[in-house]
Amino acid sequence: MPSRSFSYKVIFVRYICLLFSIGVLSGNHEYPEVKTEQGVLTGRYRQTWNGGIFNSFTGIPYAQEITSLLKTSKDQLLPVMFYIHWGGFFSGSGNADFYGPDILLDKDVVLVTFNYRLGALGFLSTKDEFLPGNNGLKDQNLALKWVKKNIVYFGGSPDKITVLGQSVGGASTHYHVLSPLSRDLISRAIAHSGIATAVWALAPKGEALTNAKRLAGFLNCPDESDKEMIDCLNKVDAFDIVTQEKKFLVHNYDPVIRFKPVIEPDIDGAFLTEDPIDIIRSSKSAEIPFITGITTEDGALKSAGVCYGDELFSLFSTKFFPDYKPSESEKKCIDVLSNIWTSFALTGNPTPTTDSLIKTKWEPAQKDVLSSYFFNGIDDIKITKDMYKERIDFWKNILIASQSSKIKDEF
């Protein structure tokens, strides 16, 4: 682990898509297999966009103990890319239909995607010992621990795990950099269009308990006591709980995120006990290389520019656009972004070398210099200084207080 952290800022320009379970280089059997003490994991062979063959293992229960008996030479281990899907903490999936590995596995990496609990099942909280919250983030942490322990048997290096994600996946990625449960498990991080300090990424004071009581009311559970409320909700079918979320909507899709990460009480197993701002200010976060960035039209779902999530098309294939055939220019964009991201996963440096494809060196950001790697097309990649300076200066002049500050609780 490096002695100090590096921060890279990127502005993505081009387009979108989504990922899958565990993919590694191929073997010589009809189906790839990994022997474990509990039995044999059987996968299947898949083909990358450029015709390479890799092994795919899906549906692995990461909450169960699996000890592989397969031995792999340490000097052959590949960097691991652990992708967290988006979806507002209430929807989405890490399945291959959304996040196909066919692009990234043209590179020498192991790719891991997974599912975690969402909505009230993943983020309902009373912020006390009865239901401290963050179950979805704890699922992610459990998956990370499983990967750290077992990925060597799938050809991956436990010492080179890069966590990455987009939107709430980006915020989740940042949370793992900050959480005492995760920060020693990861080597690098890439947060697309989302970080833990985003206003939508953490429940404000009072919101979690208010929403828990509203949910209890929808399901005819008492709310005078947190314990009685949670005991009642535990008896409700999970499907019935999930279907109540639409009742929280006031205007069309607002509020978009009903159940969010919270600051938990300081008890055993807590994922987050301090405000992200306080963790950052006290230098308690993981000291690892970190990339964060946005698209030029971030937040827009449809625009003439590069909108929210469009860059994912350069990393993942998808079954939802079966007729999509990238142009030659788009293929070069795919080559650039996939090369930069996999180089970062391998070395901690997105541009360890430059060549005819990637001509611009990406230097780490410095404390007093806000520099961005601006990808405006295959022939227009450059380092820019003080991008969106007016916006940044505006927010610098606004006091950003953490939840540990003495702020009146409006709920």
C-alpha positions as CSV (number, residue, x, y, z in Angstrom):
1,M,0.0,0.0,0.0
2,P,1.4,3.4,-0.9
3,S,2.6,5.8,1.8
4,R,0.2,8.5,0.6
5,S,-2.9,8.6,-1.4
6,F,-3.3,10.0,-4.9
7,S,-6.5,11.5,-6.3
8,Y,-7.2,11.6,-10.0
9,K,-10.2,13.6,-11.4
10,V,-11.6,12.6,-14.7
11,I,-14.2,14.1,-17.0
12,F,-15.6,11.3,-19.1
13,V,-16.9,11.9,-22.6
14,R,-18.7,9.3,-24.8
15,Y,-21.4,6.9,-23.7
16,I,-23.2,3.7,-21.3
17,C,-23.8,0.1,-20.0
18,L,-23.5,-2.6,-17.2
19,L,-21.6,-5.9,-15.5
20,F,-21.5,-9.6,-14.0
21,S,-20.1,-12.2,-11.5
22,I,-16.5,-13.7,-11.7
23,G,-14.5,-14.1,-14.9
24,V,-11.0,-15.4,-15.3
25,L,-8.7,-16.9,-17.9
26,S,-9.7,-20.2,-19.5
27,G,-8.8,-23.7,-18.7
28,N,-8.8,-26.9,-20.8
29,H,-12.0,-28.7,-19.7
30,E,-15.4,-28.8,-21.3
31,Y,-16.5,-26.5,-18.5
32,P,-14.2,-24.6,-16.2
33,E,-14.2,-26.0,-12.6
34,V,-12.9,-25.0,-9.2
35,K,-12.8,-27.7,-6.5
36,T,-13.9,-26.7,-3.0
37,E,-14.3,-28.4,0.3
38,Q,-18.1,-28.1,-0.2
39,G,-18.0,-29.4,-3.7
40,V,-17.2,-28.2,-7.2
41,L,-18.0,-24.8,-8.7
42,T,-18.8,-25.2,-12.4
43,G,-18.6,-22.2,-14.7
44,R,-18.8,-21.7,-18.4
45,Y,-16.6,-20.3,-21.1
46,R,-17.4,-16.9,-22.7
47,Q,-15.9,-14.9,-25.4
48,T,-14.7,-11.3,-25.3
49,W,-15.4,-8.7,-27.9
50,N,-12.0,-9.4,-29.5
51,G,-12.4,-13.1,-29.5
52,G,-10.5,-14.0,-26.4
53,I,-11.9,-16.9,-24.2
54,F,-12.4,-16.5,-20.4
55,N,-14.0,-18.5,-17.6
56,S,-17.2,-17.2,-16.0
57,F,-18.5,-18.3,-12.6
58,T,-21.9,-16.9,-11.5
59,G,-24.3,-17.3,-8.7
60,I,-21.7,-17.9,-6.0
61,P,-23.2,-17.4,-2.5
62,Y,-20.6,-15.1,-0.9
63,A,-22.3,-15.3,2.5
64,Q,-21.4,-19.0,2.7
65,E,-18.0,-20.3,3.4
66,I,-16.2,-21.8,0.4
67,T,-12.6,-22.9,0.6
68,S,-11.1,-23.7,-2.7
69,L,-8.5,-26.5,-3.1
70,L,-7.2,-25.1,-6.4
71,K,-3.6,-23.7,-6.1
72,T,-2.4,-20.8,-8.3
73,S,1.1,-19.4,-8.6
74,K,1.3,-16.0,-7.0
75,D,3.4,-14.5,-9.8
76,Q,0.5,-15.3,-12.2
77,L,-2.2,-13.6,-10.3
78,L,-4.2,-10.9,-12.0
79,P,-5.6,-7.6,-10.6
80,V,-9.2,-7.8,-9.5
81,M,-11.9,-5.3,-10.5
82,F,-14.8,-5.4,-8.0
83,Y,-17.8,-3.5,-9.5
84,I,-20.7,-2.2,-7.5
85,H,-23.9,-1.5,-9.5
86,W,-25.9,1.7,-9.5
87,G,-29.7,2.0,-8.9
88,G,-30.4,4.6,-6.2
89,F,-29.9,2.1,-3.4
90,F,-33.3,0.6,-4.3
91,S,-32.9,-1.0,-7.8
92,G,-30.4,-2.5,-10.2
93,S,-28.4,-5.7,-10.5
94,G,-24.8,-6.8,-11.0
95,N,-25.9,-9.5,-13.5
96,A,-24.3,-10.1,-16.8
97,D,-27.3,-8.8,-18.7
98,F,-26.5,-5.4,-17.4
99,Y,-22.7,-5.5,-16.9
100,G,-21.3,-7.9,-19.4
101,P,-17.6,-8.7,-18.9
102,D,-16.8,-9.0,-22.6
103,I,-14.9,-5.7,-22.9
104,L,-12.8,-5.6,-19.7
105,L,-11.8,-9.3,-20.0
106,D,-9.9,-8.6,-23.2
107,K,-7.4,-7.2,-20.6
108,D,-5.6,-9.3,-18.0
109,V,-7.9,-8.8,-15.1
110,V,-10.4,-10.7,-13.0
111,L,-13.8,-9.1,-12.9
112,V,-16.3,-9.5,-10.0
113,T,-19.8,-8.2,-9.8
114,F,-22.5,-9.1,-7.4
115,N,-25.9,-8.3,-5.9
116,Y,-26.7,-6.7,-2.5
117,R,-29.8,-5.9,-0.6
118,L,-31.7,-2.8,-1.7
119,G,-34.4,-0.4,-0.6
120,A,-35.8,-1.0,2.8
121,L,-34.3,-4.5,2.9
122,G,-30.8,-3.0,2.5
123,F,-31.1,0.4,4.1
124,L,-34.0,0.6,6.6
125,S,-32.6,1.9,9.9
126,T,-33.8,3.0,13.4
127,K,-30.2,4.1,14.1
128,D,-30.0,2.1,17.3
129,E,-29.1,-1.4,18.3
130,F,-32.4,-2.8,17.0
131,L,-31.7,-1.9,13.4
132,P,-28.5,0.2,13.0
133,G,-28.8,0.2,9.2
134,N,-26.5,-0.1,6.2
135,N,-27.3,-3.7,5.5
136,G,-26.7,-3.2,1.8
137,L,-23.2,-1.7,2.4
138,K,-22.5,-4.6,4.8
139,D,-23.5,-7.1,2.1
140,Q,-20.9,-5.3,-0.2
141,N,-18.4,-5.6,2.6
142,L,-19.1,-9.3,3.0
143,A,-18.6,-9.8,-0.7
144,L,-15.3,-7.9,-0.5
145,K,-14.2,-10.2,2.3
146,W,-15.1,-13.2,0.3
147,V,-13.1,-12.0,-2.7
148,K,-10.2,-11.1,-0.5
149,K,-10.1,-14.6,0.9
150,N,-11.0,-16.7,-2.2
151,I,-10.2,-14.7,-5.4
152,V,-6.7,-16.3,-5.5
153,Y,-8.3,-19.6,-6.5
154,F,-9.9,-17.9,-9.5
155,G,-6.6,-16.4,-10.7
156,G,-6.9,-13.0,-8.9
157,S,-4.6,-11.2,-6.6
158,P,-6.0,-10.4,-3.1
159,D,-3.4,-7.6,-2.9
160,K,-4.7,-5.8,-6.0
161,I,-8.4,-5.3,-5.5
162,T,-9.9,-2.2,-7.2
163,V,-13.4,-1.3,-6.1
164,L,-15.3,0.7,-8.6
165,G,-18.9,1.8,-9.3
166,Q,-21.1,4.4,-10.8
167,S,-23.7,6.7,-9.1
168,V,-24.7,5.0,-5.8
169,G,-22.1,2.4,-6.8
170,G,-19.5,5.3,-6.8
171,A,-20.8,6.5,-3.5
172,S,-20.6,2.9,-2.2
173,T,-17.0,2.7,-3.5
174,H,-16.1,5.8,-1.5
175,Y,-17.8,4.4,1.6
176,H,-15.5,1.4,1.4
177,V,-12.5,3.7,1.3
178,L,-13.8,5.3,4.5
179,S,-15.2,2.4,6.4
180,P,-13.1,0.6,9.0
181,L,-14.6,-2.7,7.9
182,S,-13.4,-2.3,4.3
183,R,-10.5,0.1,4.0
184,D,-7.9,-2.6,4.6
185,L,-9.4,-4.9,2.0
186,I,-8.9,-2.7,-1.0
187,S,-6.0,-1.4,-3.0
188,R,-7.5,1.2,-5.3
189,A,-10.9,2.8,-6.0
190,I,-12.7,4.4,-8.9
191,A,-15.9,6.4,-8.2
192,H,-18.0,7.3,-11.3
193,S,-20.5,10.2,-10.7
194,G,-20.9,9.6,-7.0
195,I,-19.1,9.9,-3.7
196,A,-20.0,9.5,-0.1
197,T,-20.2,13.2,0.6
198,A,-22.9,13.7,-2.1
199,V,-26.1,15.2,-0.6
200,W,-28.1,12.1,-1.7
201,A,-25.7,9.5,-0.4
202,L,-26.3,9.9,3.3
203,A,-29.6,10.2,5.2
204,P,-29.9,13.6,6.9
205,K,-30.7,13.7,10.6
206,G,-34.1,12.3,11.5
207,E,-34.9,10.9,8.0
208,A,-34.1,7.3,8.6
209,L,-36.3,6.9,11.7
210,T,-39.1,8.9,10.1
211,N,-39.1,6.7,7.1
212,A,-38.9,3.5,9.2
213,K,-42.0,4.7,11.1
214,R,-43.8,5.5,7.9
215,L,-43.1,2.0,6.5
216,A,-44.3,0.5,9.8
217,G,-47.5,2.5,9.4
218,F,-48.1,1.3,5.9
219,L,-47.8,-2.3,7.1
220,N,-49.9,-1.8,10.3
221,C,-46.9,-2.2,12.6
222,P,-46.6,-0.2,15.9
223,D,-44.0,2.5,16.0
224,E,-44.1,3.6,19.7
225,S,-41.1,1.4,20.4
226,D,-38.3,0.7,18.0
227,K,-38.0,-2.9,19.2
228,E,-41.7,-3.6,18.8
229,M,-41.7,-1.9,15.3
230,I,-38.7,-4.0,14.1
231,D,-40.1,-7.2,15.6
232,C,-43.3,-6.6,13.7
233,L,-41.6,-5.8,10.4
234,N,-39.5,-8.9,10.7
235,K,-42.7,-10.9,10.4
236,V,-43.7,-9.2,7.2
237,D,-43.0,-10.9,3.9
238,A,-40.1,-9.2,2.1
239,F,-42.1,-8.7,-1.1
240,D,-44.8,-6.8,0.9
241,I,-42.1,-4.5,2.4
242,V,-40.6,-3.8,-1.1
243,T,-43.9,-2.9,-2.6
244,Q,-44.5,-0.2,0.0
245,E,-41.8,2.0,-1.5
246,K,-44.0,3.7,-4.0
247,K,-46.1,5.1,-1.2
248,F,-43.2,7.3,-0.2
249,L,-43.4,9.2,-3.6
250,V,-44.7,12.7,-3.4
251,H,-44.2,14.0,-6.9
252,N,-43.7,11.4,-9.6
253,Y,-40.3,10.0,-8.7
254,D,-39.6,12.3,-5.8
255,P,-38.0,11.5,-3.4
256,V,-35.9,9.2,-5.6
257,I,-33.9,7.6,-2.8
258,R,-36.2,6.7,0.1
259,F,-33.7,4.6,2.2
260,K,-30.1,5.7,2.4
261,P,-26.9,4.9,4.2
262,V,-26.8,6.2,7.8
263,I,-24.3,7.0,10.5
264,E,-24.6,4.0,12.9
265,P,-24.2,3.8,16.6
266,D,-20.7,2.7,17.6
267,I,-21.5,-1.0,18.2
268,D,-19.9,-4.2,17.0
269,G,-20.2,-4.7,13.3
270,A,-20.9,-1.1,12.5
271,F,-20.0,-0.1,8.9
272,L,-20.0,3.7,9.4
273,T,-20.0,5.4,12.8
274,E,-18.8,8.8,11.7
275,D,-19.8,11.4,9.1
276,P,-17.8,10.9,5.8
277,I,-16.6,14.5,6.1
278,D,-15.2,13.8,9.6
279,I,-13.5,10.7,8.4
280,I,-11.8,12.6,5.6
281,R,-10.8,15.5,7.7
282,S,-9.3,13.3,10.3
283,S,-7.3,11.3,7.7
284,K,-8.8,8.0,8.7
285,S,-9.7,6.9,5.1
286,A,-7.7,4.3,3.3
287,E,-4.4,5.7,1.8
288,I,-4.9,4.3,-1.6
289,P,-4.9,5.6,-5.2
290,F,-8.4,7.0,-5.9
291,I,-10.1,8.2,-9.1
292,T,-13.3,10.2,-9.1
293,G,-15.0,12.0,-12.0
294,I,-18.1,13.0,-13.9
295,T,-19.5,13.1,-17.4
296,T,-19.9,16.5,-19.2
297,E,-23.7,16.3,-18.8
298,D,-23.8,14.4,-15.5
299,G,-27.2,14.1,-14.0
300,A,-29.0,14.3,-17.3
301,L,-30.6,11.0,-18.5
302,K,-30.9,12.3,-22.1
303,S,-28.9,15.1,-23.8
304,A,-26.9,16.0,-26.8
305,G,-23.7,15.6,-24.7
306,V,-22.4,12.7,-22.7
307,C,-24.9,12.1,-19.9
308,Y,-25.2,10.2,-16.7
309,G,-23.7,6.7,-17.0
310,D,-22.8,6.9,-20.7
311,E,-19.1,6.1,-20.0
312,L,-20.1,2.6,-18.9
313,F,-20.6,1.6,-22.5
314,S,-16.8,1.8,-22.8
315,L,-16.4,-0.8,-20.0
316,F,-19.2,-3.2,-20.2
317,S,-21.4,-5.0,-22.8
318,T,-25.1,-5.3,-22.3
319,K,-27.9,-7.6,-23.7
320,F,-30.3,-4.7,-23.8
321,F,-28.9,-3.3,-27.0
322,P,-28.2,-6.5,-29.0
323,D,-27.9,-4.7,-32.3
324,Y,-25.4,-2.2,-31.1
325,K,-22.2,-2.2,-33.1
326,P,-19.6,0.3,-32.1
327,S,-18.1,2.5,-34.8
328,E,-14.3,2.6,-35.3
329,S,-14.2,5.8,-33.3
330,E,-16.2,4.2,-30.5
331,K,-13.9,1.2,-30.5
332,K,-11.0,3.5,-29.9
333,C,-12.8,5.2,-27.0
334,I,-13.4,1.7,-25.6
335,D,-9.8,0.9,-25.9
336,V,-8.7,4.1,-24.2
337,L,-11.0,3.9,-21.1
338,S,-10.6,0.1,-20.6
339,N,-6.8,0.5,-20.9
340,I,-6.7,3.4,-18.4
341,W,-8.9,1.6,-15.9
342,T,-7.2,-1.8,-16.1
343,S,-3.7,-0.1,-15.9
344,F,-4.9,1.6,-12.8
345,A,-6.1,-1.7,-11.4
346,L,-2.7,-3.3,-12.1
347,T,-0.3,-0.5,-11.1
348,G,-2.3,2.3,-9.3
349,N,-1.4,4.6,-12.2
350,P,-3.9,5.0,-15.0
351,T,-1.2,6.0,-17.5
352,P,2.0,4.3,-16.5
353,T,3.1,4.7,-20.2
354,T,1.9,6.7,-23.1
355,D,1.7,5.5,-26.7
356,S,-0.1,6.2,-30.0
357,L,-3.5,5.5,-28.4
358,I,-3.0,7.2,-25.0
359,K,-0.8,10.2,-25.7
360,T,-1.5,12.2,-22.5
361,K,0.1,11.4,-19.2
362,W,-2.3,11.6,-16.2
363,E,-0.5,13.0,-13.3
364,P,-1.9,12.8,-9.7
365,A,-3.8,15.8,-8.4
366,Q,-2.0,18.0,-5.9
367,K,-3.5,19.7,-2.9
368,D,-3.6,23.2,-4.3
369,V,-4.0,22.3,-8.0
370,L,-7.4,21.0,-9.2
371,S,-6.4,19.2,-12.4
372,S,-8.7,17.0,-14.5
373,Y,-8.1,14.4,-17.2
374,F,-10.5,15.6,-19.8
375,F,-11.5,12.9,-22.3
376,N,-13.3,14.8,-25.1
377,G,-12.9,12.2,-27.8
378,I,-10.2,10.0,-29.0
379,D,-8.1,12.8,-30.5
380,D,-8.8,15.3,-27.7
381,I,-7.5,14.0,-24.3
382,K,-5.9,16.7,-22.2
383,I,-5.1,17.8,-18.7
384,T,-7.3,20.8,-17.7
385,K,-6.9,23.1,-14.7
386,D,-9.7,24.5,-12.5
387,M,-12.6,23.0,-14.5
388,Y,-15.9,24.4,-13.2
389,K,-14.0,26.9,-11.1
390,E,-17.1,29.1,-10.6
391,R,-19.1,26.3,-9.2
392,I,-16.3,25.1,-7.0
393,D,-15.7,28.7,-5.6
394,F,-19.5,28.9,-4.9
395,W,-19.5,25.8,-2.8
396,K,-16.3,26.6,-1.1
397,N,-18.0,29.7,0.3
398,I,-20.8,27.6,1.9
399,L,-20.1,26.0,5.2
400,I,-20.4,22.2,4.9
401,A,-21.2,20.8,8.3
402,S,-21.1,17.2,9.3
403,Q,-23.9,15.5,11.2
404,S,-21.7,15.5,14.3
405,S,-22.1,19.3,14.3
406,K,-24.8,20.9,16.5
407,I,-27.5,21.4,13.9
408,K,-31.1,21.6,14.8
409,D,-32.9,18.4,14.0
410,E,-35.9,19.3,11.9
411,F,-37.5,15.9,12.1
